[in-house]
Amino acid sequence: GGVAGAGIIDGFVVARSQGRTLHVDFGIIPGEGSVVLPRFEFESDGDCQLIDELLRGTGAYVERALIKDDQGGAEESSTETATAVVRNCAIVVDPLDAIMVHVASKSRIATISTNAIAVTAQRMLSQMDGNNNKELPSVRTKVWSALEAANNTVILGAGVSRDVHLGHILLARLSSGTVEVVNITATQYLHESYELMKAKSEQLAASDGDNSALEVLQRVKPLHELLQPLVGKVSNGLSKMGKIVGGETLPKDTRPEILSIFLETQHSCEVNVVTPIEEMSKILNSRRDLLKEMHDHQAAELERLTELIEEFKQKHESNVKRVKELEANATKLAERSSAVLTASRSL
């Protein structure tokens, strides 16, 4: 943890297996010569209180990971409580990666990569320098399964090779007598590829669930239902008016009954013809604006989906290229694994 803490703080990791869950906690303590006091299983009350007082407030937990263990171990320790069974687990610190640890139980080995200690050290250094406005990276923690034991098989021990020529590999000895070799880099790439595809699938599912435009269309009445009553009213009004022709009566000879007929005809034309036509014009203008808005929205969605498809194609081509590279290096990895197995048998 000293490397990840940049000399400002020291990091530590504590793991425990309770029931079928691995609890892994990452913490920090002051660096540069800090002393870690040993603890004993059998401590008197006075010693326990004294050590607790010395250590209280000197450290803090900065990250926690919970790993579900789907497979039950072949053997369990005798320490039991009313609600859970505590089983043994071990921590293997990765010598080639300062932010990676491996937690081994009897049934599986999980790999955890976290920059929580490094980010905490950067935040503390930024506060010490008085540069609180500096943008700092966020904490990123990744957990994946490196190895799972088969039925009736127990993991007896594990370790990470320090030889860079052999690659970033993890060795695990099983109760069956065999030694499993795990390529940590390959499992990490597979995990990141799976998480990336999962995120893209969720993004597609979210885009499929975005039916706001469709819901708006479903709430809008069809155009013919809005125009049909108005068209019928205009047709009825025109049919009642009959044929309108110019009269031969001069304005000065107009009698009251002729003026009354003219005013009634004008009122009927305004109410039954002009007003419905104006309402139809407003409806058509509103529908045209709505269709334009829908067209713009669908064009934007089409452009977004096109970019997403192009991104998928690039990822697919990258994955195909990576598969070819892995297949090309398969022979070399097999030779390295054979050399590691031979060396481990001679130990």
C-alpha positions in Angstrom: 0.0 0.0 0.0 3.0 2.4 0.4 3.5 2.6 -3.4 -0.2 3.3 -4.0 -0.2 5.9 -1.2 2.7 7.8 -2.8 4.5 7.8 0.5 1.9 10.0 2.2 -0.2 7.2 3.6 0.1 3.4 3.8 -2.7 1.2 2.7 -3.8 -2.1 4.1 -6.5 -4.6 3.2 -8.5 -6.9 5.5 -10.6 -9.8 4.3 -12.9 -12.2 6.0 -15.2 -14.9 4.7 -18.5 -15.0 6.4 -21.2 -17.4 5.2 -20.9 -17.3 1.4 -19.7 -13.7 1.2 -16.2 -12.4 1.1 -15.8 -9.1 2.9 -12.8 -7.1 1.8 -12.0 -3.7 3.3 -9.3 -1.3 2.2 -8.0 1.2 4.7 -5.3 3.8 5.2 -2.9 4.7 8.1 -0.3 7.5 8.3 2.8 6.8 6.3 6.5 7.7 6.8 7.5 5.6 9.8 4.1 4.7 11.3 4.1 1.6 13.5 1.5 -1.1 13.3 1.1 -2.8 16.6 0.5 -6.6 16.6 -2.7 -7.9 18.0 -3.2 -11.3 19.8 -6.1 -13.6 20.0 -5.8 -13.8 23.8 -5.5 -10.2 25.1 -6.4 -9.0 28.6 -9.0 -6.3 29.0 -6.3 -3.8 30.0 -4.0 -4.6 27.0 -7.0 -4.5 24.6 -8.1 -1.1 25.8 -4.5 0.3 25.8 -3.9 -0.8 22.2 -7.3 0.4 21.1 -6.6 3.8 22.5 -3.3 4.0 20.7 -4.7 3.0 17.4 -8.1 4.8 17.6 -8.3 7.6 15.0 -5.0 6.8 13.2 -6.6 5.1 10.2 -9.8 4.9 8.2 -11.5 2.6 5.7 -11.7 4.1 2.2 -13.3 1.2 0.2 -15.2 -2.0 0.7 -16.0 -4.9 -1.6 -18.5 -7.7 -1.1 -18.0 -10.9 -3.1 -20.8 -13.5 -3.3 -19.4 -17.0 -3.1 -21.9 -19.1 -4.9 -20.1 -22.4 -4.2 -20.0 -23.7 -0.7 -16.6 -24.8 0.5 -15.8 -28.5 1.0 -14.7 -27.8 4.6 -15.7 -25.1 7.0 -14.1 -24.0 10.2 -15.7 -24.7 13.6 -16.3 -21.1 14.4 -20.0 -20.6 14.1 -22.6 -18.1 15.2 -26.3 -18.1 15.3 -26.6 -16.5 11.8 -23.4 -17.2 9.9 -20.5 -19.5 9.5 -17.0 -18.0 9.4 -14.6 -19.7 7.0 -10.9 -19.2 6.3 -9.6 -16.9 3.5 -6.3 -15.5 2.5 -5.0 -12.3 0.8 -2.3 -12.5 -1.9 -0.8 -9.1 -2.6 0.1 -8.7 -6.3 3.8 -8.0 -6.7 3.5 -6.6 -10.2 0.4 -4.3 -9.7 0.3 -1.9 -6.7 -3.5 -1.5 -6.8 -4.4 -5.2 -7.2 -4.9 -7.9 -4.6 -6.2 -11.5 -4.8 -8.5 -12.9 -2.1 -8.5 -16.7 -1.9 -11.1 -18.9 -0.1 -11.4 -22.6 -0.2 -13.7 -22.5 -3.2 -12.6 -19.6 -5.3 -10.0 -16.8 -5.9 -11.3 -13.3 -6.6 -9.2 -10.4 -7.9 -9.8 -6.9 -6.8 -8.3 -3.8 -8.5 -8.9 -0.5 -6.8 -7.3 3.0 -6.8 -9.1 4.0 -3.6 -5.8 4.4 -1.7 -4.1 6.3 -4.5 -7.0 8.6 -4.9 -7.1 9.3 -1.1 -3.4 10.1 -1.2 -3.9 12.5 -4.0 -6.8 14.2 -2.2 -4.7 14.6 1.0 -1.8 16.0 -1.1 -4.1 18.4 -2.8 -5.4 19.6 0.6 -1.9 20.0 1.9 -0.9 22.1 -1.1 -4.0 24.2 -0.7 -5.1 23.3 -4.3 -8.7 22.3 -3.5 -9.9 23.2 -7.0 -7.8 20.6 -8.7 -9.9 18.0 -10.5 -9.1 14.6 -9.0 -9.9 11.1 -10.4 -12.8 9.2 -9.0 -12.4 5.9 -7.1 -12.7 2.9 -9.4 -12.9 -0.6 -8.0 -13.2 -3.7 -10.2 -13.9 -7.2 -8.9 -13.8 -10.4 -11.0 -13.4 -14.1 -10.5 -9.9 -15.5 -11.3 -10.5 -19.1 -10.5 -13.3 -21.3 -9.1 -12.7 -24.8 -7.8 -14.7 -27.7 -9.1 -16.9 -29.8 -7.0 -15.2 -31.8 -4.2 -12.0 -29.8 -4.8 -10.5 -27.3 -2.4 -7.9 -24.5 -3.0 -5.0 -25.1 -0.7 -2.8 -22.1 -1.6 -2.1 -19.4 -4.2 0.6 -17.1 -5.2 1.5 -14.6 -8.0 4.8 -15.0 -9.9 7.3 -12.2 -9.7 9.0 -13.3 -12.9 7.9 -10.8 -15.6 9.2 -13.2 -18.3 6.5 -15.7 -17.3 3.8 -13.0 -17.6 1.3 -11.8 -15.1 0.2 -15.2 -13.8 -1.3 -16.7 -10.7 -0.6 -20.2 -9.4 -3.1 -22.1 -7.3 -2.6 -25.6 -5.8 -5.7 -27.7 -5.5 -6.5 -30.6 -3.1 -6.5 -32.9 -6.1 -2.8 -32.4 -6.5 -2.9 -30.3 -9.6 -1.6 -26.8 -10.0 -3.8 -24.3 -11.9 -2.2 -21.4 -13.8 -4.3 -18.3 -14.4 -3.3 -15.5 -16.7 -4.4 -12.5 -14.7 -4.1 -10.1 -17.7 -6.4 -12.3 -19.8 -9.0 -12.6 -17.1 -8.9 -8.8 -16.5 -9.4 -8.1 -20.2 -12.3 -10.6 -20.4 -13.9 -8.9 -17.3 -13.6 -5.4 -18.8 -14.9 -6.6 -22.1 -17.9 -8.1 -20.4 -18.6 -5.0 -18.4 -18.3 -2.9 -21.5 -20.8 -5.0 -23.4 -23.1 -5.0 -20.4 -23.0 -1.2 -20.3 -23.7 -1.0 -24.0 -26.6 -3.4 -23.7 -28.1 -1.4 -20.8 -27.7 1.7 -22.9 -29.6 0.1 -25.8 -32.3 -1.2 -23.5 -32.7 2.4 -22.1 -32.9 3.8 -25.6 -35.5 1.1 -26.5 -37.5 2.1 -23.4 -37.6 5.7 -24.4 -41.0 5.8 -26.0 -41.8 9.4 -25.2 -42.4 10.3 -28.8 -44.6 7.3 -29.3 -46.6 8.2 -26.2 -47.1 11.7 -27.5 -48.4 10.4 -30.8 -50.8 8.0 -29.0 -52.2 10.9 -26.9 -52.8 13.0 -30.1 -56.2 12.4 -31.8 -56.1 11.4 -35.5 -56.4 14.3 -37.8 -59.6 13.0 -39.5 -61.4 12.8 -36.1 -60.7 16.5 -35.6 -61.5 17.7 -39.1 -64.6 15.5 -39.8 -67.1 17.5 -37.6 -65.8 20.8 -39.0 -66.0 19.6 -42.6 -69.5 18.3 -42.0 -70.5 21.7 -40.5 -69.1 23.6 -43.6 -70.9 21.2 -46.0 -74.2 21.6 -44.2 -73.9 25.4 -44.1 -73.2 25.6 -47.8 -76.1 23.3 -48.6 -78.5 25.5 -46.7 -77.4 28.7 -48.4 -78.3 27.6 -51.9 -77.0 29.5 -54.9 -76.0 33.0 -54.1 -76.5 35.5 -57.0 -76.4 39.2 -57.3 -79.6 41.1 -56.9 -81.1 43.8 -59.3 -82.3 46.0 -56.4 -80.4 49.2 -56.1 -79.1 50.1 -52.6 -81.3 53.2 -52.4 -84.4 51.0 -53.1 -83.5 48.4 -50.5 -86.4 47.4 -48.3 -86.2 46.1 -44.7 -87.0 42.5 -45.6 -84.2 42.4 -48.2 -81.7 43.8 -45.7 -82.8 41.2 -43.2 -82.3 38.4 -45.6 -78.8 39.7 -46.5 -77.8 40.0 -42.8 -79.1 36.5 -42.0 -77.2 35.1 -45.0 -74.0 36.8 -43.9 -74.3 35.6 -40.3 -75.0 32.0 -41.5 -71.9 32.2 -43.8 -69.7 33.4 -41.0 -70.9 30.9 -38.4 -71.3 27.8 -40.6 -68.5 28.3 -43.2 -65.8 30.9 -42.3 -65.4 30.0 -38.6 -65.1 26.2 -39.1 -62.5 26.9 -41.9 -60.5 29.1 -39.6 -60.6 26.3 -36.9 -59.4 23.8 -39.5 -56.6 26.1 -40.4 -55.5 26.3 -36.8 -55.6 22.5 -36.4 -53.6 22.0 -39.6 -50.9 24.4 -38.5 -50.7 22.8 -35.0 -50.4 19.4 -36.6 -47.8 20.6 -39.0 -45.7 21.9 -36.0 -46.1 18.7 -34.2 -45.0 16.6 -37.2 -42.0 18.8 -37.6 -41.0 18.3 -34.0 -41.4 14.6 -34.3 -39.3 14.6 -37.5 -36.5 16.5 -35.7 -36.6 14.1 -32.7 -36.5 11.0 -34.9 -33.7 12.4 -37.0 -31.7 13.0 -33.8 -32.4 9.5 -32.6 -31.4 8.1 -36.0 -28.1 9.9 -35.8 -27.5 8.7 -32.3 -28.2 5.1 -33.2 -26.0 5.4 -36.3 -23.1 6.6 -34.1 -23.8 3.8 -31.6 -23.7 1.2 -34.4 -20.4 2.6 -35.7 -19.0 2.4 -32.2 -20.2 -1.3 -31.9 -18.5 -2.0 -35.3 -15.2 -0.6 -34.0 -15.5 -2.5 -30.8 -16.2 -5.7 -32.7 -13.3 -5.2 -35.0 -11.1 -4.5 -32.0 -12.3 -7.7 -30.2 -11.7 -9.7 -33.4 -8.2 -8.4 -33.6 -7.6 -9.1 -29.9 -8.9 -12.7 -30.4 -6.5 -13.2 -33.3 -3.6 -11.9 -31.1 -4.6 -14.2 -28.2 -4.8 -17.2 -30.6 -1.4 -16.3 -32.0 0.1 -16.2 -28.4 -1.7 -19.3 -27.3 1.3 -21.5 -28.1 3.7 -19.3 -26.2 1.4 -19.2 -23.2 1.1 -23.0 -23.3 4.9 -23.3 -23.3 5.2 -20.8 -20.4 2.5 -22.7 -18.4 4.3 -26.0 -19.0 7.6 -24.4 -17.7 5.8 -23.0 -14.6 4.2 -26.4 -13.9 7.6 -28.1 -14.2 9.2 -25.6 -11.9 6.4 -25.8 -9.3 6.7 -29.6 -9.2 10.4 -29.3 -8.4 9.7 -27.0 -5.4 
